[in-house]
């Protein structure tokens, strides 16, 4: 290969791409990062300071797509099944931000590890009809030192002794936990009284100064907003470290159209992209790292006609969220703090009642998900959902559906089904002229049965905490529910699968080192490679895997626990 522009070109600047750039530049590699979104967050000239464009502006972030993508320019389509026709919905289908810093920038930073069983679900728990539950090609013990490195690199605050169900770990978190939110203390005390095991959530938010960034001031705009004081351990921190080596270049507003292969189709020689003026360019690189996320990576593979076509796009997983809401006769101030300060794992470790409910539902077992103890959103979101007129002002002052509202969110494990998939819409196109991604998705009866079992139990916790009213919904809505017609799409912002990793090229897309089976200089460092979703947020596992894969690509020694 001649006329190389860099050692590695990275497609996407979210958690996986930023981590790969950080690891590879530290190893002495030259890296070009391509991001189709704009750069609102980070000055690209030394000393690479925050841009100053971040604010606590609900209209800008939640209504005007400041972090992107605009669903009118980059539409996605959705259907429950192929029997629905080509699509039943067009627009925002679980969109993640599209900007320098990617999907990790908007998040409120809950960063739990997976447990040992999550990597061995098929071996330890067994199959479930209608799903393709598989073991991962690596286990927790192998990933543990990379979890530790991920927590250090991101900067995680937490209490490593707090969760009785947690997997073993080789050391504490880099920082102690931050302040507790009032509403989470109330619901955690109630959960403890009812026999559950809430604990302080590990979060990628500084509780003390870390990595040259300040401690969080608990402004309350973590979820869906960037941090104006740079206190979150989002992907911008990793990108800044890569830039400071002098070996990294970031190119915003670059739409990657295809991966370019050599004549043998066994090696990639780079990528082609369109700039903001739709002019074509090519980057020649020794290696290609795909990190566009579990929606955009399979879409790029399909356009490039790379990988196993029988598997690419299949086994799409979203967390099936069960949202239990409690209305309290007093104010909870849940809009202050870090969005979520407490979690509990109990639905991931079924008790006798859950096991009995699984048996009644005709399932061999239940796997719910972590439960986030949180509250409602900001004033504009509240105002949009209230009636107009004089009553509107009265309800805003009372703030029943915001300041008096507590919320449990169970991130229910979503089983991998071959019929749940991402493919290319046969008619709908994006603003660049390429086929839009189409989601075909319907939850497995396991997810629905889990929600129906755990929601009443979580309602009881809300009432014990002082709520006079409690009710629940799911995202996506349960098939046939009254909410399905309004919007059948998920809102979890968690997307996994679609290019799963494994040892067998016939049943997977990437190998255990996250290299494309057919093209070994193409690496994937996003959540496309997840064989199963578990019931935990994916980001920390994604980053740990990206560290492992990028270190292997650079020829570095494996990390060891200790």
C-alpha positions in Angstrom: 0.0 0.0 0.0 1.5 3.4 -1.0 0.7 7.0 -0.4 -0.8 6.3 3.0 -2.6 9.2 4.7 -2.5 7.5 8.2 -2.0 4.2 10.0 -5.7 4.0 10.8 -8.8 5.9 9.7 -11.6 5.8 12.3 -15.2 6.2 11.2 -17.2 7.8 14.0 -16.0 9.8 17.1 -18.3 8.4 19.8 -17.2 6.2 22.7 -15.8 3.4 20.5 -14.1 5.7 17.9 -12.7 8.1 20.5 -11.3 5.2 22.6 -9.7 3.6 19.5 -8.1 6.9 18.6 -6.8 7.4 22.2 -5.2 3.9 22.3 -3.7 3.9 18.8 -2.2 7.4 19.1 -0.7 6.6 22.5 0.9 3.6 20.7 2.5 5.9 18.2 0.0 5.5 15.3 -1.2 8.3 13.1 -5.0 8.5 13.1 -7.7 10.4 11.1 -11.1 10.4 12.8 -14.1 11.1 10.5 -17.4 12.3 11.9 -20.4 13.0 9.8 -21.8 15.4 12.4 -20.7 19.0 13.1 -18.2 19.9 15.8 -19.9 21.9 18.5 -17.9 20.6 21.4 -14.1 20.8 21.1 -11.7 23.3 19.6 -9.5 21.4 17.2 -6.5 23.6 17.7 -4.1 23.4 20.7 -4.8 23.3 23.6 -8.1 21.7 22.5 -10.4 23.4 24.9 -14.2 23.1 25.1 -15.9 25.1 22.4 -18.1 27.1 24.7 -21.2 26.3 22.7 -22.8 24.0 25.4 -25.7 25.4 27.4 -28.7 24.2 29.4 -31.1 25.1 26.6 -33.9 22.6 26.1 -35.1 24.1 22.9 -31.7 23.9 21.3 -30.9 20.4 22.4 -34.3 18.6 22.4 -36.3 20.4 19.7 -33.7 21.8 17.2 -31.4 18.8 17.0 -28.3 20.8 18.1 -26.2 17.6 18.5 -27.9 16.0 15.5 -29.1 14.2 13.6 -32.0 16.1 12.1 -34.6 13.3 11.3 -35.8 15.3 8.3 -32.3 15.2 6.7 -31.4 11.7 8.0 -34.7 9.8 8.4 -35.0 6.3 9.6 -37.9 4.0 9.0 -39.5 1.4 11.2 -41.9 -1.5 11.1 -42.8 -4.3 13.5 -42.4 -7.1 10.9 -42.1 -7.6 7.2 -45.8 -8.3 7.2 -46.4 -4.5 7.8 -45.1 -3.6 4.4 -42.1 -1.5 3.7 -42.5 0.8 6.7 -45.0 2.1 9.2 -43.1 5.0 10.6 -40.5 7.5 9.3 -38.4 9.9 11.4 -36.5 9.6 14.6 -36.0 5.9 15.4 -33.9 5.8 18.6 -31.5 8.4 17.2 -28.2 9.0 19.0 -26.3 12.4 18.7 -24.3 12.8 15.6 -21.5 15.2 16.4 -17.8 15.2 17.4 -18.1 13.2 20.6 -20.9 11.1 19.3 -23.6 9.3 21.3 -21.6 9.3 24.6 -21.8 13.1 24.9 -25.5 13.4 25.7 -25.7 10.6 28.2 -26.0 11.0 32.0 -23.0 8.6 32.4 -24.3 5.5 34.2 -21.4 3.0 33.7 -22.1 -0.4 35.3 -20.1 -3.5 34.3 -21.7 -6.6 32.9 -21.6 -9.7 35.2 -19.9 -13.0 34.6 -23.2 -14.7 33.4 -23.8 -12.1 30.8 -20.9 -13.5 28.7 -22.1 -17.1 29.2 -25.9 -16.8 28.9 -26.3 -19.8 26.6 -24.1 -22.1 28.7 -25.4 -21.0 32.1 -29.0 -20.1 31.4 -29.9 -22.1 28.3 -31.8 -21.3 25.1 -35.1 -19.6 24.7 -37.5 -20.4 21.9 -37.6 -17.7 19.2 -34.3 -16.1 20.2 -30.6 -16.8 19.4 -29.1 -16.6 22.8 -25.3 -17.3 22.5 -22.1 -17.1 24.5 -19.7 -14.3 23.8 -16.3 -15.4 22.4 -14.6 -14.0 25.5 -15.5 -14.1 29.2 -15.6 -11.6 32.1 -12.2 -12.6 33.5 -10.5 -11.8 30.2 -12.3 -8.4 30.0 -11.9 -7.4 33.6 -8.5 -5.6 33.3 -10.0 -3.7 30.3 -13.0 -2.7 32.4 -10.5 -1.3 35.0 -8.7 0.6 32.3 -11.9 1.9 30.9 -13.0 3.2 34.3 -9.7 5.0 34.7 -9.7 6.5 31.2 -13.3 7.7 31.4 -13.2 8.6 35.1 -15.8 6.7 37.0 -17.1 7.6 40.4 -18.7 5.0 42.6 -18.5 2.7 45.6 -17.1 -0.7 44.6 -18.4 -2.4 47.7 -22.1 -1.3 47.3 -23.6 -3.7 44.9 -24.0 -7.2 46.3 -24.6 -8.7 42.9 -21.6 -7.2 41.1 -19.0 -9.2 39.4 -15.5 -9.4 41.0 -13.2 -6.6 40.3 -9.5 -6.0 40.8 -9.7 -2.6 42.4 -11.9 0.3 43.5 -13.3 3.0 41.2 -11.0 5.9 40.4 -13.3 8.4 42.3 -15.7 8.2 45.2 -19.4 8.6 44.5 -20.9 12.1 44.2 -23.8 13.5 46.2 -27.0 11.6 46.4 -30.2 13.0 44.8 -33.1 13.5 47.3 -35.6 11.5 45.2 -33.2 8.6 44.8 -32.6 8.4 48.6 -36.4 8.2 49.2 -36.9 5.4 46.7 -33.8 3.6 47.7 -34.8 3.5 51.3 -38.2 2.2 50.3 -36.6 -0.5 48.1 -34.4 -1.6 50.9 -37.4 -1.9 53.2 -39.0 -4.2 50.6 -36.0 -6.5 50.4 -34.2 -5.1 47.3 -30.6 -3.9 47.1 -30.2 -0.4 45.7 -26.7 1.1 45.5 -24.9 4.3 44.4 -24.6 4.2 40.7 -21.1 4.2 39.1 -21.2 7.3 36.8 -18.7 8.8 34.4 -19.1 12.2 36.1 -16.3 13.6 38.2 -17.0 13.8 41.9 -13.6 15.3 42.4 -11.1 16.8 39.9 -9.9 14.1 37.5 -7.9 14.1 34.3 -7.6 17.9 34.4 -11.4 18.4 34.5 -13.4 19.8 37.4 -15.9 18.1 39.7 -19.6 18.1 38.8 -21.6 21.0 40.2 -24.9 19.0 40.0 -26.6 21.5 37.6 -29.1 18.8 36.6 -28.6 18.8 32.9 -26.7 15.5 32.4 -29.2 13.5 30.5 -29.6 14.7 26.8 -27.2 17.6 27.4 -23.5 18.1 27.2 -21.6 19.3 30.2 -20.8 23.0 30.0 -18.0 22.8 32.6 -16.4 19.6 31.1 -17.0 17.4 34.2 -18.3 14.3 32.4 -16.0 11.6 31.2 -17.5 11.7 27.7 -15.7 10.8 24.5 -14.4 14.4 24.2 -11.9 13.6 26.9 -10.5 10.7 24.9 -10.4 12.7 21.7 -8.6 15.5 23.5 -5.9 13.1 24.7 -5.5 11.8 21.1 -5.2 15.3 19.7 -2.6 16.2 22.2 -0.3 13.5 20.9 0.0 15.4 17.7 -0.8 12.2 15.8 -4.6 12.7 15.5 -6.7 14.7 13.1 -10.5 15.0 13.4 -12.5 15.9 10.3 -16.2 16.9 11.1 -18.9 16.9 8.5 -17.5 13.9 6.6 -20.1 11.4 5.4 -18.4 8.1 4.8 -20.0 6.5 1.7 -18.0 3.2 1.5 -15.0 1.2 2.7 -12.6 0.7 -0.3 -11.1 -2.8 -0.8 -8.2 -3.8 -2.9 -8.5 -6.1 -5.9 -8.4 -9.2 -3.7 -11.2 -7.9 -1.5 -9.2 -9.3 1.4 -7.7 -6.0 2.4 -9.2 -2.5 2.9 -7.1 0.3 1.5 -9.2 3.1 3.0 -12.5 4.8 2.8 -14.4 7.3 0.6 -16.4 10.2 2.0 -18.3 13.4 1.1 -17.4 16.6 2.8 -19.9 19.3 3.8 -20.1 20.6 0.2 -20.7 17.0 -1.1 -17.3 16.9 -2.7 -15.8 13.3 -2.8 -12.6 12.4 -1.0 -10.6 9.3 -0.2 -8.4 8.5 2.8 -5.8 5.8 2.3 -5.0 4.0 5.5 -3.3 0.8 6.7 -6.3 0.0 8.8 -10.0 0.9 9.0 -11.8 1.2 12.3 -15.6 1.2 12.2 -17.2 3.0 15.1 -20.4 4.6 13.8 -22.6 2.7 16.2 -24.9 -0.4 15.8 -27.1 1.5 13.4 -24.6 3.2 11.1 -21.9 0.5 11.0 -24.1 -2.3 9.5 -25.5 0.3 7.1 -22.0 1.1 5.9 -21.1 -2.6 5.6 -24.2 -3.2 3.5 -23.4 -0.3 1.2 -19.8 -1.5 0.9 -21.0 -5.1 0.3 -18.6 -6.4 3.0 -19.0 -9.1 5.6 -21.4 -12.0 6.1 -24.6 -10.8 4.3 -26.7 -13.4 6.2 -25.8 -11.9 9.6 -25.1 -8.2 9.0 -28.0 -6.1 10.4 -29.6 -9.0 12.2 -30.0 -9.5 16.0 -30.7 -5.8 16.5 -31.3 -5.2 20.2 -32.7 -2.2 22.1 -33.2 -2.3 25.9 -36.9 -2.9 26.5 -37.6 -0.2 29.0 -40.2 -0.5 31.7 -41.0 3.0 33.1 -42.7 3.1 36.5 -43.9 6.6 37.5 -44.9 7.7 40.9 -46.6 11.0 41.7 -45.7 12.4 45.2 -47.6 14.9 47.4 -44.4 16.9 47.8 -41.5 18.1 45.6 -38.7 15.8 44.8 -36.3 18.2 43.0 -35.3 15.4 40.6 -34.1 17.9 38.1 -31.2 18.7 40.4 -28.2 16.4 40.4 -26.7 13.9 38.0 -30.1 12.5 36.6 -29.5 9.1 38.2 -27.5 8.5 41.4 -28.8 5.1 42.4 -29.4 1.7 40.7 -30.5 -1.8 41.7 -29.7 -5.1 40.0 -32.4 -7.3 41.6 -34.4 -8.0 38.3 -31.1 -9.3 36.8 -30.9 -12.0 39.6 -34.3 -13.6 39.6 -35.8 -14.5 43.0 -38.4 -17.2 43.6 -41.3 -14.9 42.6 -39.6 -14.0 39.3 -38.8 -17.6 38.6 -42.3 -18.6 39.2 -43.6 -15.8 36.9 -41.3 -17.0 34.2 -42.6 -20.6 34.5 -46.2 -19.3 34.3 -45.3 -17.4 31.1 -43.8 -20.6 29.6 -40.2 -19.3 29.8 -37.2 -21.0 31.2 -36.0 -17.9 33.0 -36.4 -14.2 33.4 -33.8 -11.5 32.8 -35.0 -8.0 33.6 -32.5 -5.2 33.8 -30.9 -2.6 36.1 -33.4 -0.3 37.6 -32.5 3.4 37.6 -33.8 5.5 40.4 -34.5 8.9 38.9 -37.1 11.6 38.2 -38.7 13.6 35.4 -37.1 16.0 32.9 -37.0 19.8 32.4 -39.7 22.4 32.2 -40.1 22.6 28.4 -40.7 18.8 28.2 -43.3 19.2 31.0 -45.0 22.2 29.2 -45.3 20.4 25.9 -47.5 17.7 27.5 -49.8 19.9 29.5 -53.1 21.4 28.2 -53.2 25.0 27.0 -55.0 27.9 28.7 -55.2 29.0 32.3 -54.9 25.5 33.5 -51.5 25.2 31.9 -50.0 27.9 34.1 -51.6 26.3 37.2 -50.2 22.9 36.4 -46.8 24.3 35.6 -46.7 25.9 39.0 -47.8 22.7 40.7 -45.4 20.7 38.6 -47.1 17.4 39.3 -45.5 15.7 36.3 -42.0 17.0 36.9 -41.0 18.2 40.3 -43.4 15.8 42.1 -42.7 12.8 39.8 -40.3 9.9 40.5 -39.4 7.5 37.8 -37.9 4.0 37.8 -36.4 2.9 34.5 -35.8 -0.8 34.1 -33.3 -1.4 31.2 -34.7 -4.8 30.3 -32.5 -7.3 28.5 -33.6 -7.5 24.9 -33.1 -11.0 23.5 -31.4 -11.3 20.1 -33.8 -12.4 17.4 -32.8 -12.9 13.7 -36.0 -11.2 12.6 -35.1 -8.0 14.5 -32.8 -6.3 12.1 -31.4 -3.2 10.4 -31.4 -3.1 6.6 -31.5 -0.5 3.7 -34.8 1.0 3.0 -35.8 0.3 -0.6 -37.1 3.8 -1.2 -36.3 6.3 1.6 -33.0 8.2 1.2 -31.0 10.5 3.4 -29.9 14.0 2.4 -26.7 12.6 0.8 -28.7 10.4 -1.5 -28.0 7.0 0.2 -30.6 4.5 1.3 -31.9 5.2 4.8 -31.6 2.6 7.5 -34.8 0.6 8.2 -35.5 -1.1 11.5 -37.7 -4.2 11.7 -38.3 -4.8 15.4 -40.7 -6.5 17.8 -40.0 -7.5 21.3 -39.8 -11.1 22.4 -42.4 -12.3 24.8 -39.6 -12.6 27.3 -39.3 -8.8 27.5 -43.0 -8.3 27.7 -43.5 -10.9 30.4 -40.6 -9.4 32.4 -42.2 -6.0 32.3 -45.6 -7.3 33.4 -44.0 -9.1 36.4 -41.6 -6.3 37.6 -43.7 -3.2 37.0 -46.2 -3.9 39.8 -43.4 -4.7 42.2 -41.7 -1.4 41.3 -45.0 0.4 41.7 -45.1 -1.0 45.3 -41.7 0.5 45.9 -42.9 3.9 44.7 -46.0 3.8 47.0 -43.8 2.8 49.9 -41.6 5.8 49.2 -44.6 8.1 49.5 -46.2 8.3 46.0 -50.0 8.6 46.1 -50.3 7.4 42.5 -48.1 4.9 40.5 -48.4 3.6 37.0 -46.2 2.2 34.3 -45.6 2.1 30.5 -42.9 0.5 28.3 -40.7 1.6 25.5 -41.2 0.5 22.9 -44.9 0.2 23.7 -46.2 -3.4 24.2 -47.8 -4.7 21.1 -51.5 -3.9 21.1 -51.2 -1.2 23.9 -52.9 2.2 23.6 -49.5 3.9 23.2 -48.3 1.9 20.2 -50.3 4.0 17.7 -48.7 7.3 18.9 -45.1 6.1 18.3 -44.1 2.4 18.2 -40.4 3.1 18.3 -38.0 2.6 21.2 -36.5 5.6 23.1 -33.8 3.8 25.1 -30.8 5.3 23.1 -29.2 1.9 23.5 -28.6 0.0 20.3 -26.6 -3.2 20.1 -26.0 -6.2 17.9 -26.3 -6.0 14.1 -22.7 -7.2 13.4 -22.1 -9.7 16.2 -18.7 -11.1 17.0 -18.0 -14.8 17.3 -15.6 -17.5 16.4 -17.6 -18.9 13.4 -17.6 -16.8 10.2 -20.9 -18.5 9.2 -22.8 -17.1 12.2 -20.9 -13.8 13.0 -19.5 -10.8 11.3 -16.4 -9.9 13.4 -14.0 -12.3 15.3 -13.2 -12.3 19.0 -10.7 -9.4 18.4 -13.4 -7.5 16.6 -11.8 -7.8 13.2 -14.0 -8.5 10.1 -13.7 -12.2 9.3 -13.2 -11.7 5.6 -11.0 -8.5 5.8 -8.6 -8.6 8.7 -7.5 -4.9 8.6 -11.1 -3.7 9.3 -11.9 -3.4 13.0 -15.2 -2.6 14.7 -15.1 -0.8 18.1 -18.8 0.0 18.7 -21.8 -2.0 20.1 -22.6 -3.6 16.8 -20.4 -6.5 18.0 -22.5 -7.4 21.1 -23.8 -10.9 20.8 -26.4 -10.3 23.6 -27.6 -7.1 25.2 -27.6 -8.0 29.0 -29.6 -5.7 31.2 -27.0 -3.1 31.8 -26.1 0.1 29.9 -23.7 -0.8 27.1 -21.2 2.1 27.2 -18.6 0.9 29.7 -18.5 -2.6 28.1 -18.2 -0.9 24.6 -15.2 1.1 25.8 -13.5 -1.9 27.5 -13.9 -3.9 24.3 -12.6 -1.0 22.2 -9.5 -0.8 24.4 -8.9 -4.5 24.1 -9.4 -4.5 20.3 -7.3 -1.4 19.6 -4.4 -2.6 21.8 -4.4 -5.9 19.9 -4.5 -4.1 16.6 -1.5 -2.1 17.7 0.4 -5.2 18.8 0.4 -4.3 22.5 0.6 -6.8 25.3 -2.7 -7.9 26.7 -3.7 -6.3 30.0 -3.8 -8.4 33.1 -5.9 -8.1 36.3 -4.0 -7.2 39.4 
